[in-house]
Amino acid sequence: MTAAAVRVRAATADDLDAVARIEFASFADPWSRAAFLECLVGGTSQLMVAAPPSASPVGYVVVRVAADEAEIANLAVAASARRTGIGATLLDAALASARARRCAAVFLEVRESNRAARMLYAARGFREVGRRTGYYRHPDEDALILRADLTDALR
């Protein structure tokens, strides 16, 4: 599977089981299915999925917007579809959504040890602006707070 084989779209309730499966397989401290449902009905978050035509999602991203800032709250790709560009495609969709909503900056947290994700984020203009000590559990680890400036994109 490649990024060219998927389309990023707004998630629906029919996608929640696949999203929850990817989440539980990807993280030691996963979000619940109910948390993803809240993204669909709560109005403060946008849940987007990457899915091949007529197939279940192979990745997802959650974007939250408050005032002129956005947060990428969650992003994951199924193990079978990793290292194919789907994560980058989802990140690009999240950044495009933030730009469309006239956000000046996007923030996220990433495990300090997650070098692949950190390289992807750096390639998209994210820079370290802080640290949350002991943020992650299982295993305990610091989170790096990253920020991407979108003000050039708003001009």
C-alpha positions as a printed NumPy array, in Angstrom:
array([[  0.   ,   0.   ,   0.   ],
       [  1.245,   3.488,  -0.834],
       [  0.083,   6.998,  -0.085],
       [ -1.102,   7.273,  -3.694],
       [ -3.518,   4.393,  -3.04 ],
       [ -5.386,   6.207,  -0.254],
       [ -7.643,   9.215,  -0.011],
       [ -7.836,  11.398,   3.084],
       [-11.418,  12.222,   4.028],
       [-13.516,  13.165,   7.016],
       [-14.154,  10.14 ,   9.206],
       [-17.615,   8.712,   9.723],
       [-19.054,   6.538,  12.473],
       [-18.461,   3.532,  10.192],
       [-14.696,   4.179,  10.462],
       [-14.501,   4.095,  14.261],
       [-13.833,   0.369,  14.66 ],
       [-10.886,   0.524,  12.244],
       [ -9.562,   3.689,  13.885],
       [ -9.797,   2.088,  17.325],
       [ -7.975,  -1.049,  16.08 ],
       [ -5.123,   1.072,  14.698],
       [ -4.997,   3.095,  17.935],
       [ -4.862,   0.037,  20.194],
       [ -2.157,  -1.572,  18.061],
       [ -0.086,   1.635,  17.921],
       [ -0.036,   3.025,  21.45 ],
       [  0.634,   1.668,  24.928],
       [ -1.884,   4.126,  26.406],
       [ -4.54 ,   4.297,  23.679],
       [ -7.528,   6.56 ,  23.302],
       [-10.877,   4.82 ,  23.694],
       [-13.34 ,   4.336,  20.854],
       [-15.59 ,   6.779,  22.736],
       [-12.875,   9.453,  22.517],
       [-12.872,   9.103,  18.733],
       [-16.664,   9.205,  18.662],
       [-16.463,  12.483,  20.585],
       [-14.279,  13.843,  17.779],
       [-17.14 ,  13.185,  15.37 ],
       [-19.942,  14.644,  17.456],
       [-18.25 ,  17.149,  19.764],
       [-17.535,  19.807,  17.176],
       [-14.128,  20.835,  18.568],
       [-12.028,  18.184,  16.797],
       [-11.687,  17.018,  13.251],
       [-11.035,  13.307,  12.671],
       [ -9.737,  12.453,   9.209],
       [ -8.867,   9.004,   7.874],
       [ -6.663,   7.711,   5.081],
       [ -8.41 ,   4.878,   3.287],
       [ -8.179,   3.066,  -0.03 ],
       [-11.361,   3.232,  -2.135],
       [-14.055,   0.963,  -0.686],
       [-11.804,  -0.234,   2.144],
       [-11.252,   0.37 ,   5.837],
       [ -8.982,   3.198,   6.997],
       [ -5.272,   2.477,   7.341],
       [ -4.514,   5.682,   9.243],
       [ -6.05 ,   8.698,  10.923],
       [ -5.308,  12.127,  12.313],
       [ -7.132,  14.263,  14.888],
       [ -6.86 ,  18.048,  14.63 ],
       [ -8.186,  20.477,  17.235],
       [ -8.509,  24.205,  16.594],
       [ -8.865,  26.931,  19.208],
       [ -8.75 ,  30.551,  18.114],
       [ -5.788,  30.847,  15.734],
       [ -3.907,  27.749,  16.894],
       [ -4.278,  24.093,  16.014],
       [ -3.106,  20.944,  17.723],
       [ -2.457,  17.603,  16.107],
       [ -3.814,  15.549,  18.966],
       [ -3.331,  12.095,  17.481],
       [ -1.914,  10.524,  14.328],
       [ -1.345,   6.844,  13.597],
       [ -0.945,   4.471,  10.663],
       [ -1.623,   0.726,  10.707],
       [  1.574,  -1.287,  11.063],
       [  1.041,  -2.9  ,   7.643],
       [  0.929,   0.533,   5.977],
       [  3.819,   2.287,   7.758],
       [  6.797,   3.719,   5.873],
       [  4.678,   4.207,   2.754],
       [  4.044,   7.952,   2.992],
       [  0.581,   7.658,   4.522],
       [  1.668,   9.363,   7.745],
       [  3.052,  12.272,   5.711],
       [ -0.164,  12.427,   3.696],
       [ -2.219,  12.614,   6.904],
       [  0.083,  15.262,   8.373],
       [ -0.173,  17.33 ,   5.188],
       [ -3.978,  17.079,   5.335],
       [ -3.938,  18.237,   8.97 ],
       [ -1.716,  21.203,   8.112],
       [ -3.941,  22.093,   5.151],
       [ -6.968,  22.007,   7.433],
       [ -5.234,  24.315,   9.922],
       [ -4.271,  26.722,   7.134],
       [ -7.833,  26.716,   5.8  ],
       [ -9.033,  27.652,   9.285],
       [ -6.527,  30.548,   9.31 ],
       [ -4.402,  29.114,  12.116],
       [ -1.095,  30.847,  12.75 ],
       [  0.569,  27.828,  14.359],
       [  0.178,  24.099,  14.884],
       [  1.406,  22.241,  17.972],
       [  1.861,  18.572,  18.82 ],
       [  3.585,  16.301,  21.31 ],
       [  5.835,  13.422,  20.279],
       [  7.758,  10.812,  22.231],
       [ 11.378,  11.829,  22.486],
       [ 12.42 ,   8.361,  21.231],
       [ 10.164,   8.435,  18.145],
       [ 12.846,   9.424,  15.649],
       [ 10.813,   8.562,  12.542],
       [  7.961,  10.849,  13.591],
       [ 10.36 ,  13.596,  14.657],
       [ 12.048,  13.498,  11.237],
       [  8.678,  13.724,   9.486],
       [  7.608,  16.661,  11.637],
       [ 10.927,  18.461,  11.117],
       [ 10.528,  18.046,   7.354],
       [  7.196,  19.877,   7.641],
       [  8.671,  22.793,   9.603],
       [  8.009,  21.701,  13.183],
       [ 10.56 ,  22.849,  15.754],
       [ 10.959,  21.914,  19.408],
       [  9.546,  24.559,  21.76 ],
       [  9.25 ,  22.645,  25.02 ],
       [  9.172,  19.393,  26.915],
       [  6.595,  17.64 ,  29.092],
       [  8.484,  15.543,  31.631],
       [  6.978,  12.079,  32.144],
       [  4.095,  12.814,  29.734],
       [  3.938,   9.303,  28.282],
       [  3.371,   6.07 ,  30.17 ],
       [  4.255,   2.471,  29.32 ],
       [  7.145,   3.223,  29.183],
       [  7.504,   6.511,  31.002],
       [  9.022,   9.062,  28.686],
       [  9.149,  12.777,  28.053],
       [  7.168,  14.384,  25.274],
       [  8.724,  16.991,  23.067],
       [  6.396,  19.873,  22.259],
       [  6.735,  20.852,  18.624],
       [  5.408,  23.931,  16.821],
       [  5.028,  24.769,  13.151],
       [  4.558,  28.401,  12.169],
       [  1.848,  28.837,   9.528],
       [  1.861,  32.631,   9.341],
       [  3.762,  32.637,   6.021],
       [  0.998,  30.487,   4.557],
       [ -1.635,  33.054,   5.612],
       [ -0.141,  35.948,   3.672]])
